[in-house]
Amino acid sequence: MQFFTPTPTLVGLRRSLKAVGKFARELFSRPPTAAGTLTVLFFLFLAVFGPQIAPYPDPNFQKNPSQEAPTLNLREFRLGDYPFGTDRLGRDVFSRVILGTRSIFRAAGLGTLIAVIVGTFVGLFIGYQGAWVDEIVGRIIDAILAIPALLLALVIIGIIRNLNFEPNSWQSEVADNAVLIVIAIVYAPIVARVVRSATLEIKSRQFVEAAQIRGESPLYIIFREIFPSVIPALVVEGALRFSYAIFLVASLGFLGFGARPPSPDWGLMVSENRGGLYALTPWALEYPAGAIALLVIGVNLMSDGIKRTVQKSG
Amino acid sequence: MDKEILLHVENLNVSYRVNGGWLRAVRDFHAQIRRGDICGIVGESGSGKSTVATAIIGYLSDNGRIEKGSSIRFSGEELTTKGRLAMQSLWGTQIKLVPQNPAAALNPSIKVGEQLAEIARYHLGMNRHDARKAAVEMFGKVQLADPESVVFRYPHELSGGMQQRVVIAMALITRPRLLILDEPTTGLDVTTEAVILDLIRDLIDDMQAAALYITHNLGVVAQVCDQVIVMYAGEIMADGSVKKVFIEPIHPYTIGLLNSIPKLGQSKRQGALQSIEGSPPSLKNPPKGCVFAQRCPAAVEKCYTEKPELEHTHEGRLVRCHRWQEIHSGVLDIIPETQADVEQVERLERESLLKVENMTKHFGVRRSLMEVIQGKKPAPIRAVDGVNFGVQKGRTLGLVGESGSGKTTLSRLIIGLTERTDGEIELMKIKIRSNVRERSADVLAQMQMIFQNPQNSLNPYLTVGQQIRRPLMKLAKMKHDEAAQEVYRLLRAVNLQDDYASRFPGELSGGEKQRVAIARAFASNPELIICDEPVSALDVSVQAAVLNLLARLQEDRDTAYIFISHDLAVVGYLADYIAVMYLGQLFEVGYGHDLFEPPYHPYTEALISAIPVPDPSHVSQRIRLQGDIPSPRSLPTGCRFHTRCPRKIGAICETEDPPWRDDGEGHFIRCHIPLEDLQAMQQQLVMAEASS
């Protein structure tokens, strides 16, 4: 036939697209999962288009500082005004909550992504190699896991912050993204563990042995034969890590180790508006705290749904 | 024949809810079981046999339901309308189930005696002391050696055969009136299976209970059952007494099944096996006519359009076929003439291909803390211990033995997936390295392997085409386009269409997957293929086709096989030479046809005697091996088989390694008994069997 015949790769691509579509359909068929996924997508949308949506794209825009006490008037709910009220410095809470999504997605999302990538490589490698490599790297991972995540995060941030870098050097760039790096460092070992155990299970399958008896290189076996079977476990673990990461980022912000004032970070906003000032501007604390809760619940529902879907489809 | 009908199933229809629709898994099922009878249900996987069992005991999974109009009467009582609570008292005392996997049925953290006594206390109202006594007594009845001490053991301390006895004891302690056995011997070795089957038969006769025996093994049915129901795709195909159904089968499916199993001693040189082509229909949209029509050699126009009714024959049998009368009267002969795919040969001997010398594998054992303190070194597990053999070009060496005999380890040593402790392998006169990673591509290309479970041996995320192309490019050094063409050639060689190349393994049936695995093994055109139980995971009807395929490919390509199986009949069909392995050593080596005639090694004799033969008129010689295979950590002294040997002659067996005895014609037996004496003894048994 001279006409177009689908090559195996194209067929494979179409099939995997189909598989993704089926996965999404199954995900949305369970109401809690659908709600969670929609919440996450909503926040993701805010993170991407935040500056375009927020009535006051400059997070530090202040109402005339000399003006009277801040207000929250729900009856006059109008975008462009102050739907969530203003904080004690007269900044629009609504805009700051919207703008805060970007920083949380950046630190938690990107951090988790790096953790997943690094963890996958390490886990695949030690799981396949086994023997002393697994023994040594495995023990190091165990040692890291023995330290509580928050404590470890605080220590690492403390170290990074205390290094005095020249402004605008690459090192200072690193220091600015300390939270992101911390997420990656704290969660990579956990992902590595999960991938390692999945690899160990798949390694014993006979298609891996079939690859060995035709003399395939370890790299080929790891990435072509084993990796695809690890993906389901990886997706589940990644989604779970993401929800923990959001929590960790918010906690760090709250403790003052995350973003520095005056940046619009949810954890930081909660921290700034608590204490004696809470009575004056309760909404300035409640809205960012609510946003954290909503996003964490959303991600949890989503990751739980992903887990069920993956387990169901085996 | 006028025994009381204990279980009467009429018009049973069971459906499962799958993806929003109802799947009719069992349709129009009938059965009558009388007291003291064992009724067998045979069928392939997916035939609905287990669904029938769970429906009868009212234990369907949540997505299953019994349709209206079904009736299950247990000694006059209707069970379908009973609730869970009412069923519970029946489950406890009247109807008992023996499941397939005894390890899963026992609580791992409670002593087996306690688990048994608990049933006696709860359902029979015994006190603690009496219940314990009843447990010991019951363990004695199921022939567990030393029942007083077994009651204090945990399930993991017992072997599979012993666990199954415990489960049977648990089922029988309340003297149930109906026993449902769901493949109770499938996970066991033939030698153990034979003993358990004898036990079941004796216990049922003794207690006058009725039993429903579910299995895929026709041999087992012939050995223990009185009645048999043959199921296919959720429907009864034939029903009747075992003698009638097996000796004068009138349904094409029964005939096909019986002919697809290799008989003991049947060889590939006598003719190909009669396989049932195709695969069972999907239950989602069952065919309009007969469910078996697509695979039936006698199907006519009517079979595709009109559903046959379950008819009564004059002998009180049931059959579902439009043409049974023609088959019965002999007008229609549906056994096709088959020609051997394999040529007769004058001489079996050919040039040597593979030579294995003194092959040894000792697995190290981790020392316990106590052993470290005492400075002791634990004995290694001697999985394979000094094995010598050779394989000739284009010939098949069959390797048989129970599980734990070391046959799989031996195959892995040869292919290089396990590193050997000692020994040499020569392939075409060249010594090859121990580890597969150190072997050159030329060596790898000459030696390939077909694994036991096709589910596991194909990567679920790569297409069939990709998986076959890889060895072509890697080992046969083909270019991409050339390899793509060769993939189609290989697929056609294993009777699959070209479009299978773009499918994923998940879309194939078990038999098709194994064909793909075979195509992949043949891709590099190897001189030797190691087949590790390649058909044991397949249904009987599919098994025959795969065996035929292996025989044909060997003939076409002149490839040698090392064929490993626990099934002597299968090995006997394919093998030119057979080696019998026990506890890491070979005990008998000979020509394939020699092995089924005396003299044979006492171990081989026991293996052959244990095979359930699908012929109810066959009287087995009843040589049963007692006990289990000893641990390879502490091997028996002298002859390793002496602990279980039915023909042990005395102290010499316990102290001295037996010598190899040679009949001068290539048949070797490793035993203290001279060949002439063995032959005389065994001939006597064979004669006795023939005259009975």
Interface residues (C-beta under 8 A of the other chain):
Chain A: P6 P8 V11 G12 R15 R205 Q206 F207 E209 A210 A211 Q212 I213 R214 G215 E216 R224 E225 P228 S229
Chain B: I415 G416 L417 V436 R437 R439 A441 L444 M447 Q448 M449 F451 Q452 N453 N456 S457 L458 N459 P460 Y461 L462 T463 G465 Q466 Q467 R470 P471 K474 L475 A501 S502 F504 A517 R520 S524
